[in-house]
Amino acid sequence: METALITPCPLDKLALPDDLDGRDGANRATGRRQIGADDDPDAISAWLARVASSKNTFENYRKEAERLVLWSIVQLGKPLSSLTHEDLLLYQHFLADPQPQERWVASERKFPRTDPRWRPFHRPLAMTSQRQAMVTLNAMFSWLVGAGYLAGNPLSLSRQRARRASPRLTRFLERDLWQEVKVYINSLPRETNRECERYWRARWLFTLLYLGGLRISEVSGNTMGRFFCRHDAEGHKRWWLEITGKGDKERLVPASAEMMVELGRYRSARGLPVLPAPQEDTPLALPLGRSIKPLTRAALHVIVKDIFTGAARMLRLRGDEYATSAAQLDHASAHWLRHSAGSHMADANLDLRLIRDNLGHSSLATTSLYLHADDDQRHRETEKRHHIDW
């Protein structure tokens, strides 16, 4: 039986009655607890507190826990600590098609958590996102069992012990489809000042995501003042972009001549000097108009998705034979550009160790012992083999 909670709201604003807060959950442990939580919201807060220093991880974990708690309360009328293995199987089906949509899915766009139009979902989850959601929830349940809060993990029965072959990377753009995206960007109107700003921002953002292989959070969280120049052993001037990335790890991204030209064009379009000053706090991507506030990850995602959607629409105008390519662009996201960058660098025979460092797949501290001396080579090889060719 569904509860009177018709419109789900963020977990931190949810006031639960005693019969739904988990104090008497059927799966509550009876022994000594390692955490002080007496109810499900407090137990989840204790689990989330472990990752509070990592904004991305915290938000992803909170999102998955929040969705499950709201579904459990609204759809089943039971607390998290009473969920069974069968309940979790139903929940996985729900992730693929959250119904009714008006209750669970934001119809237009993502809204802030303070907005009454906020919903837990922006769209049904793809299979890979469903799996990731269940992996996260499995980790949460396991931790709550280890903390003495729950008696058992209802997801442990679903864990697949057999190792599967790693799937082939599919979330990237082949070079011909990537070319279509660039053609669409170059077709954007530039008749008014605002249209010019929008064009140069799109061109710069896609340059940064592709040539730099940056994550969308890295664009949002870093500034132009982190570009710097140094001379290599042969006296050549080489630009770099210092990035604070996932897990607060630092890495150096080669800023090729192409990237610096595009940076200069974007800055000129915004009335800024061609080159950034050291420690300049201008965000890597700016809102339209006079604001110099950094764009949020959500705003950057919308910009990228709009470009992909427009490129897909342009492809469909050519005929039915382009329908498959257009559908692929409809599903593309900012992270596809990062995967595309890695794939295209590998196609160009760039050393995999250099790709690894460019994308920040391992810590610079770990690799500096044998790769630090080759930083200039990494810059030369990246600039030689990895181009955007506007």
C-alpha positions in Angstrom: 0.0 0.0 0.0 1.4 3.4 -1.0 1.8 6.0 1.7 0.4 9.5 1.7 3.8 10.8 0.6 2.7 11.5 -3.0 5.6 13.8 -4.1 9.1 12.5 -3.1 11.4 15.1 -1.6 15.1 15.1 -0.7 16.1 12.8 2.1 17.3 15.6 4.3 13.9 17.3 4.2 11.9 14.1 4.8 10.0 13.8 8.1 9.3 10.1 8.6 6.6 8.7 11.0 7.8 6.2 13.6 6.6 3.2 11.7 8.7 4.1 8.6 11.9 5.4 10.1 13.4 2.0 10.7 13.5 2.0 14.5 11.6 -1.4 14.4 12.8 -2.6 11.0 12.5 -6.3 10.4 16.2 -6.5 9.5 17.6 -4.6 12.4 20.4 -6.3 14.3 20.1 -7.0 17.9 23.7 -7.0 19.0 26.1 -4.3 19.8 26.2 -1.4 17.2 29.4 0.4 16.1 27.4 3.5 15.2 25.1 5.6 17.3 22.2 5.7 14.7 18.8 4.6 16.0 16.9 5.0 12.7 17.5 4.6 9.0 18.1 8.3 8.1 20.8 8.5 10.8 22.3 5.2 9.7 22.5 6.5 6.1 24.0 9.7 7.3 26.7 7.8 9.1 27.5 5.8 5.9 27.6 9.0 3.9 29.9 10.8 6.4 32.7 8.6 5.3 32.9 10.2 1.9 31.8 13.7 2.8 35.2 15.1 1.8 34.7 13.9 -1.8 31.8 16.0 -3.3 31.2 13.8 -6.3 31.3 10.5 -4.4 29.1 11.9 -1.6 26.5 13.2 -4.1 26.4 9.9 -6.0 26.1 7.8 -2.9 23.4 10.1 -1.4 21.5 9.9 -4.7 21.3 6.1 -4.7 20.4 5.8 -1.0 17.8 8.6 -1.4 16.1 6.9 -4.3 15.9 3.6 -2.6 14.5 5.0 0.7 11.9 7.1 -1.1 10.8 4.1 -3.3 10.6 1.9 -0.2 8.5 4.3 1.7 6.2 5.5 -1.2 5.8 2.3 -3.2 6.0 -0.4 -0.5 5.2 1.5 2.7 8.1 0.0 4.6 11.4 1.3 5.9 14.8 0.6 4.4 15.7 -1.7 7.3 12.7 -4.0 6.5 13.6 -4.5 2.8 14.0 -8.1 1.6 15.9 -9.7 -1.3 12.6 -9.8 -3.3 12.0 -6.1 -2.7 15.4 -5.3 -4.1 14.7 -7.3 -7.3 11.5 -5.2 -7.7 13.5 -2.0 -7.2 16.0 -2.9 -9.9 13.1 -3.2 -12.4 11.8 0.1 -11.1 15.1 1.8 -12.0 14.6 0.9 -15.6 11.2 2.5 -15.7 10.2 4.7 -12.7 6.4 4.9 -12.7 4.4 7.0 -12.3 6.7 9.4 -14.1 5.0 12.5 -12.8 5.9 11.4 -9.3 9.5 10.2 -9.9 10.9 11.9 -13.0 11.7 15.6 -13.6 9.9 16.2 -16.9 11.9 19.1 -18.2 15.4 19.3 -16.6 17.2 18.7 -13.4 16.1 21.0 -10.6 17.9 22.1 -7.5 17.1 20.0 -4.4 15.5 23.1 -2.9 13.0 23.4 -5.8 9.6 21.8 -5.3 9.9 20.5 -8.9 12.9 18.3 -7.8 12.5 14.6 -8.5 14.8 11.7 -7.8 15.2 10.8 -11.5 15.9 12.7 -14.6 15.2 9.7 -16.9 15.0 5.9 -16.6 18.4 4.4 -15.9 20.3 2.6 -18.6 21.5 -0.9 -17.8 25.0 0.2 -16.8 23.6 2.8 -14.5 21.2 0.2 -12.9 24.2 -2.0 -12.2 26.2 0.9 -10.7 23.2 1.8 -8.5 23.0 -1.8 -7.2 26.7 -1.9 -6.6 26.5 1.2 -4.5 23.5 0.0 -2.5 25.3 -3.3 -1.9 28.2 -1.5 -0.5 25.8 0.5 1.8 24.0 -2.6 3.0 27.3 -4.4 3.7 28.6 -1.4 5.7 25.4 -1.2 7.7 25.7 -4.9 8.5 29.4 -4.4 9.5 28.4 -1.5 11.7 25.9 -3.7 13.6 22.9 -1.8 12.4 21.4 -4.4 10.1 21.3 -8.2 10.6 21.9 -9.0 7.0 22.5 -7.7 3.5 19.4 -8.3 1.3 21.5 -7.8 -1.8 24.2 -10.3 -1.0 22.1 -13.1 -2.5 22.2 -11.2 -5.9 26.0 -10.8 -6.1 27.5 -12.5 -9.1 30.6 -14.5 -8.3 31.6 -15.4 -11.8 33.9 -13.0 -13.5 32.8 -11.7 -16.8 35.0 -10.5 -19.6 35.4 -6.8 -19.6 32.9 -5.3 -22.0 34.1 -3.4 -25.0 34.0 0.3 -24.6 31.0 1.6 -26.5 30.3 5.0 -25.0 32.6 7.0 -27.3 32.3 8.6 -30.7 33.9 7.2 -33.8 35.9 9.8 -35.6 33.3 10.3 -38.3 30.6 11.0 -35.7 32.9 13.2 -33.8 33.4 15.2 -37.0 29.6 15.7 -37.3 29.6 17.2 -33.8 32.3 19.7 -34.8 30.4 20.6 -38.0 27.3 21.3 -36.0 29.1 23.5 -33.5 30.6 25.5 -36.4 27.1 25.9 -37.8 25.8 27.6 -34.7 24.5 31.2 -35.4 26.8 34.1 -34.6 24.7 37.1 -35.6 24.3 38.6 -32.1 26.7 39.1 -29.3 24.9 36.5 -27.2 25.0 34.0 -30.1 28.7 34.6 -30.5 29.3 34.0 -26.8 27.3 30.8 -27.0 29.3 29.6 -30.1 32.8 30.3 -28.7 31.8 28.8 -25.3 30.6 25.6 -27.0 33.7 25.4 -29.2 36.0 26.0 -26.2 34.2 23.6 -23.9 34.3 20.7 -26.4 38.0 21.5 -27.1 38.8 21.3 -23.4 36.8 18.1 -22.8 38.3 16.4 -25.9 41.9 17.6 -26.1 42.3 17.6 -22.3 40.2 14.5 -21.7 38.7 16.3 -18.7 35.8 15.2 -16.6 32.9 17.6 -16.4 33.5 18.1 -12.7 37.1 19.1 -13.5 35.9 21.8 -15.8 33.6 23.1 -13.1 36.1 22.9 -10.3 39.3 24.5 -11.9 40.3 27.9 -13.2 42.1 29.4 -16.1 44.9 30.6 -13.7 46.0 27.0 -13.6 47.5 27.2 -17.1 51.2 27.7 -16.9 54.2 27.7 -19.2 57.6 26.2 -18.9 60.5 25.5 -21.3 61.6 21.9 -22.1 65.2 20.7 -22.4 65.4 22.0 -26.0 64.2 25.4 -25.1 60.6 25.0 -26.5 57.8 26.8 -24.6 55.2 24.3 -23.5 51.9 25.1 -21.8 50.3 22.9 -19.2 47.0 22.8 -17.3 47.2 21.7 -13.7 44.0 19.9 -12.7 42.6 18.9 -9.4 40.6 15.9 -10.3 38.7 12.9 -8.9 39.7 12.1 -5.3 41.5 15.5 -5.1 44.3 14.0 -7.2 46.5 16.5 -9.1 47.6 15.9 -12.6 49.2 17.9 -15.5 47.3 18.0 -18.7 49.4 18.9 -21.8 47.9 22.2 -23.3 48.8 21.8 -26.9 49.2 24.7 -29.3 45.6 24.0 -30.6 44.2 24.2 -27.1 46.0 27.4 -26.3 44.8 29.0 -29.6 41.2 28.0 -28.7 41.6 29.3 -25.2 42.8 32.7 -26.6 39.9 32.8 -29.0 37.4 32.1 -26.2 39.0 34.7 -23.9 39.0 37.3 -26.6 35.3 36.7 -27.3 34.7 37.4 -23.5 36.8 40.6 -23.6 39.7 39.0 -21.6 43.4 39.1 -22.4 44.5 36.2 -24.7 46.5 34.4 -22.1 45.5 33.9 -18.4 47.5 35.4 -15.6 49.0 33.1 -13.0 46.5 32.3 -10.3 43.7 34.0 -12.3 40.4 32.9 -10.8 38.4 33.0 -14.0 36.5 29.7 -14.4 37.4 27.4 -17.3 33.9 27.9 -18.7 31.7 30.9 -18.1 28.0 31.6 -18.1 26.6 33.8 -20.9 26.6 37.5 -20.1 28.7 39.4 -17.5 28.7 36.8 -14.8 32.1 35.2 -13.9 30.7 32.6 -11.6 31.8 29.0 -12.4 29.2 26.9 -14.2 27.8 24.0 -12.2 28.3 20.4 -13.4 24.6 20.3 -14.1 24.8 23.4 -16.3 27.8 22.1 -18.2 26.0 18.8 -18.8 23.0 20.7 -20.2 25.3 22.6 -22.6 27.0 19.4 -23.9 23.7 17.5 -24.2 22.2 20.4 -26.2 25.1 20.2 -28.7 24.7 16.5 -29.1 20.9 16.8 -29.5 21.4 19.5 -32.1 24.0 17.5 -34.0 21.6 14.5 -33.9 18.8 16.6 -35.3 21.0 17.8 -38.1 21.9 14.3 -39.0 18.3 13.2 -39.1 17.6 15.8 -41.7 19.9 14.0 -44.1 17.6 10.9 -44.3 16.8 7.6 -42.6 20.2 6.1 -43.2 21.6 8.5 -40.5 19.0 7.4 -37.9 21.4 5.1 -36.0 24.1 7.7 -35.8 21.6 10.3 -34.6 20.3 7.9 -31.9 23.9 7.4 -30.7 24.4 11.2 -30.3 21.1 11.4 -28.4 22.6 9.1 -25.8 26.0 10.8 -25.7 27.1 12.8 -22.7 30.1 14.8 -21.6 31.9 11.7 -20.4 31.7 10.3 -23.9 34.1 13.0 -25.0 36.6 11.8 -22.3 36.3 8.2 -23.6 36.5 9.5 -27.2 39.7 11.3 -26.3 41.3 8.2 -24.9 40.2 6.0 -27.8 41.4 8.4 -30.4 44.7 8.9 -28.7 45.1 5.1 -28.7 44.1 4.9 -32.3 46.9 7.4 -33.1 49.4 5.1 -31.4 50.1 7.3 -28.5 51.8 5.3 -25.8 49.2 4.0 -23.3 51.3 5.2 -20.4 51.0 8.7 -21.7 47.2 8.3 -22.2 47.0 7.0 -18.7 48.7 10.1 -17.3 46.8 12.5 -19.6 43.5 11.2 -18.3 44.6 10.9 -14.7 43.9 7.1 -14.5 46.7 6.8 -11.9 48.3 9.1 -9.4 51.2 11.3 -10.5 52.9 10.5 -7.3 52.9 6.8 -8.2 54.1 7.2 -11.7 56.6 10.1 -11.3 59.4 7.7 -10.4 59.7 6.5 -14.0 57.6 8.9 -16.0 58.4 12.3 -14.6 61.5 12.7 -16.8 59.4 12.0 -19.8 56.8 14.7 -19.2 58.2 16.8 -22.1 58.0 13.7 -24.4 54.4 13.2 -23.3 53.6 16.8 -24.3 55.4 16.4 -27.7 53.7 13.1 -28.5 50.2 14.3 -27.4 50.5 17.5 -29.4 51.8 15.5 -32.4 49.1 12.8 -32.4 46.0 14.2 -30.7 44.2 17.0 -32.6 40.8 18.5 -32.8 41.2 20.1 -36.2 38.4 22.6 -36.2 
